[in-house]
Amino acid sequence: MEITNKYSPAEIGSWFARALEYNIPHGKLNRGLLTVLTYKNLVESKDLTPENIKKAQILGWCVEILHGFFLVYDDVMDNSPTRRGQVCWHKVPQVGLIALNDALMMENGVYALLKKHFSSLECYVHLMELFHEITFITTCGQSLDLLNANNNVLSFSMEKYNATVANKTAYYTFYLPFALAMHLAGIKDPEAFRQSKTILLEMGHFFQVQDDFLDCFGNPEVTGKIGTDIQDNKCSWLAVVCMQRANEEQKQIMLDCYGHNDPEKTQKVKDLYISLGLPNTYAIYEEESYNMIKTHIQQTSRGVPHGIFTQILNKIYQRDA
C-alpha cells in the first residue's frame, strides 16, 4: 500500500486493498503456515526472536499473496463461480477482467515486501530468485493444464497428469514455503535442498490427487468451492484412471459427457467413476502414498529433521478440504 499510494491516486490504493482483503486471507493459509512452521523447526530456540519470527511470517504472507495471484488468474481462465466459500473475484460486480490487473499487482506486491524486509539479509537474492523460479514453473504447469483441457479425453495419460501436477501444484504449494524457510534459517547445503525437494514434490502430487478427488466427491460446504473439473475437461487423476479402466462403451460415455457444461452429463461421469470403483481406488492410493512418503522421509539424511516432514504429511493426510 505504501508503494501503491506513492505512485497512484488514492482510489487505486483503496481498490487494491479491497482486492487483497477479498482474495488473500480467506483460505486455509497452509502455505504461509508451512513457511513459519518450517522456520521454527529449523532454527535453535535462541534464534526464535520476535524479529526473526516476524520475518518468517512476512515470508509466509508473501507465499499466500502469490497463491492468491495464481487463484485469481486460474478462476478467470476456468470461469469458476466460487472460491473459498465466496463468489470468485472476477464474478464480483464491477470487477470482471480488472481482476487480471489486480492479480499482477498482487504478484508485484510480493517483491515490494521482499525488498522492504529482506534486502539487508544475505539470503535476499536467494529468496527473490526462488519466487521468480517457482512462479515460472507454476505458470508452465498452468499452461500444461489448459492445453490438456483443449484435448480429447482419449488423449489423457498419467504421464501428462504427473507433469502438470509437479509444475502447477507441487513446487509452489510445498517446495516454495519449505525452501524459503531453509534460506531464512541459513541452510546452504545443496543436498539438503535436493532431498527436501524430492519428498515435498511427492507430497505435492499426493495433495493434488486429493484435490482432484474432492473436486468431484467433496462437499462444497466443506471445500468452499463447487468443483468444475468434469465440465472444464480437466486432465484430472479421476479422468485418467477412469480411461485406463474403461471398456469401449464406458469410453464412449466419457467422450459424450466429459467436458460439457451440462448437469446431466456431469452426473453421468460421476456415476461412471462410482461404477468403476474409483472412490475405493482413491482410498487405497491415499493409504499407499502416505506409507511410501513416510518411508522416504525416514531415508533422508541431510539437514532437515524427519519430524518436520512427518508433521506436514499428517496435516494433509485424509483431509476433506
Order of alpha helices (4+ residues) and beta strands (2+ residues): alpha-alpha-alpha-alpha-beta-beta-alpha-alpha-alpha-alpha-alpha-alpha-alpha-alpha-alpha-alpha-alpha
